Amino acid sequence: MPGSNDSGPRPFPATRLSLIEALGATDPEARRPAYDALIRVYWAPSVRYLEIVRRFSRQDAEDLTQDFFARAFDRQTLATFDPSLGRFRTFLRVCLDRFAANAVKGRERLKRGGGTTSVPIDDEAVGVAAAIDPETWFRREWIRALFEAALERVTTDYRERGKETELAIFLAYDIDPAEPDRRPRYQDVAERFQVPVTQVTNYLAAARRSFRRAVWEGLRSVTATDEDLAAEARELLGIEPS
């Protein structure tokens, strides 16, 4: 049963293997873990970006995203990233844009008026996308995917360790409260789950540490340089890697 001294994230070390080196490895099996990590965080944002911002149909957005990552894996495209030109996330988005544009041109050459379909999407979603620049939109979806992956990791870990009550309290208070505009009182949560209020405090503190650790580990797997990692960690978690 976790208490105030429950183990949680320790100081975050920045030293790690280079993502770019992994993406550019000659052996496909050596490249695979890096690409798997990228797909876990970048797949959904890429599909949604092509669908909402670039106005492809859902099916075409999914197909183009799949083709993009497959081609990038085979040709080691993402290993050409130059850190001096910006963040890796921006580089990947630009590569995706170019890939989609070339795919459309290729299909149009084969069949005028056919091929990839550009269709109207949900008016509200399109309005949101039109109101902000592509980089801002893509970053927002990337953060959403990163946090969802972290939550999935924490959920799996807690369930494997039999911490169902701790997980349920975390989900009910921080993730999906009954009233999104107003979090419940700790006393109400304690009564609902039949635990002392002090345990609610301890459970939430431990779960938040686990979630932050999961976000951090996700960042480590998809940022290209230590400088990029440090910048993302400051913005998302308010921490300085040591």
N, C-alpha and C positions, 0 to 999 in steps of 0.2 A: 504494500500500500504506500503510494508516494507521499512524502511529506515535504516540508520546506527545504530539506536537503536532498530531495530526489535528484538523481543524476540528470543532467541536461547538457546542452551544448557548451563546450569549452571554448576558449579563445579560437578564433577562426584563422587557421594558417592559410597563407596565399600560395605557397609553393605547390606546384602540381605539374603533371605532364602537359605539354603544349597541345591544345586542341588542333591547331594547324598542323603540327607534326603528325598527329594521329590521322587526320583527314588525308594527308599526303603520303601515308605509308604505302610502300610498294605491295605488300601483302594484303589482299582484300580482307582477310580475317583480322588483321591488325586494324584496319579502318572501320570494321563493322561496329565495334562498341561506340565509337564517336558518332557515327551516323545514327545509330539507334537512339543515342541520347538527344541528338538534334531533332529527330522525328518526334520523340515524345513531347518535346516542348514547342516545336515549330509547325507540326502538321496542321493542327486546328487553326492557328492564326493564318497560315498560308492559304488554306481553303477559304476561310471567311474573307480574307483580304481580296482574293480573286473574285469571290462571289459578290461582295458588297461594294468594295471600292472600284474594282475593275469591271464589274457588271457581267461576269460570266454566269452561265447557269450553274446550279449546284453540281450536276454531274460533270460538266466540263471542268469546274474548279477542282473537283476531287481528282479527275483524271490528269489534269495538268500538274497538280501537286505531286501525284505519284510519279509521273514521268520526270518531273524536275529532280526529285531526290534520287531516283534511279540513275539518271544521267549524271548528276553531280557525284554519285558514288563511283560510277564506272570511270569517269573522266577526271576525278579528283578536282573538280571545278572550285570547290570552296577552299581548297588548300592554297589558292592564289591570293587569299585575303592579305591586304597590306594594312597593318594597324595604324600607319601614319595617316590614313585617309578617313578614319572614323571608326565607328563600332562595328563589330561583326554582324549584329542584328541588321543594321542598315545595309551592309554589303549583301547579306543573304536576300533581303527584300528586293534590292536592285537587280540581283541575278534572277530572281523569280520573275520580276517584271519583264526583263529582257527575254527570258525563256518563253513566257506566255505570248509576248508580242511576236516572236519568231514562229511560234507554233501556229498562231492565227494566220500569219502571212503564208506559211507553208500550206495550210489547209485551203486558203483562198486560191492559191495557185492551182490546186488540184480540182477545186470545184467552186466556181464563183457563186457567192451567195449561200454556200453551204458550210459544212464543217462546224467549227466551234460556234456555239450559240450564245449571243449576248442578249439577255432578257431582263425585263424589269423585275426588281426584287421588292420585298416589303418596303413600302413608301417611307415608313418611319426610319428603318435601318439605313436606307439610301440617304435620307435627309441628314442623319447623324454623320455618315461618312463624308457627305459633301461639305459639312460645316468645319471639318478639320483636315489637316494635311495628311497625306498617306503615311508618313513616318510616324506621326502621333497616333494614328489609328492602329497601325501595325504594332506599335509598342504596347498599346493598351491591350490588344488581344494576346500578345506574347506574355504579358504579365498575368493575364487571366489564366492562360494555359500553364504557366509556371506554378501559380498558386494551386490550381486544380491538381496538378501532378504531385505537389507537396502534400496536399490534403489526402490524396489517395495513398501516398506512402505512409503517412501517419496513421490513417485508418487501418491499413493492412497490418502495420506493426502492432498497434494496440489490440486488434482482434486476435492476432497470433499469440499475444501474451496474456490473453484473457482479461484485458482491461476494458470491458464493455461499459461499465458504469462511468469510468473516467472519460471514455470517448463520447458517450452519450451526453454528458454534461458539457463537454467542449463544443460539440455540434449544436446543442440546444442554446448555448449562450453566445458563442462567437460566430458560428457559421450560419445557422438557420433558426434564429429565434422566432417564436410564435408571432411576435409583433416586431417586424423589421425596424420600425421607427423608434422602438423603445425596448431596450434590453431588460430582462427580468431582474429583480433584486436577487442577491445571493441567497437571501432567506427563502424566497419562493423556489429557487432551484433546489435548495437543500431539502425542502419539504417534498417537492416533486419526486426526488430520487432517494429520499429517506436516508440522508447522510448529514453529518454535522456541517455547519456553515464553514468551519475551518477547513474541512475536506474539500468543499467546493473551491475555496481559494487555492488550496494546494494543487488540486487536480487541474484547474485552469492554468496555473503558472507552469506546471510541468508540460501540459499539452502545448501551450504557446511556445515553450522552448523547443519542443520537438518539431513543431511546425516551422519555426524559424530555421532550425537546423536543416530541415528538409528543403526549404527554399534555398538556403545557402548551398547545399550540395547540388541542387538543380542548377544554380547559377554557375558553379564550378564546372559543370559538365558541358555548358553551352556558351561560355565566354572564351574568347580567343587569347587574351593576354591577361596578365595580373593587373594591369592598369584598368582594363575593361571590367574585370571582376570587381576591383575596388570601387569603381564608379557606380556600378549597378548595385553593389551591396550598400553603399552610402544612400542611394536613392530609394531602394526598396526596404531596407532593413535598418537604416540609420546606424550602421556599424563601420568601423575601420578595420580591414583585415590586418593581422599582425604578422 
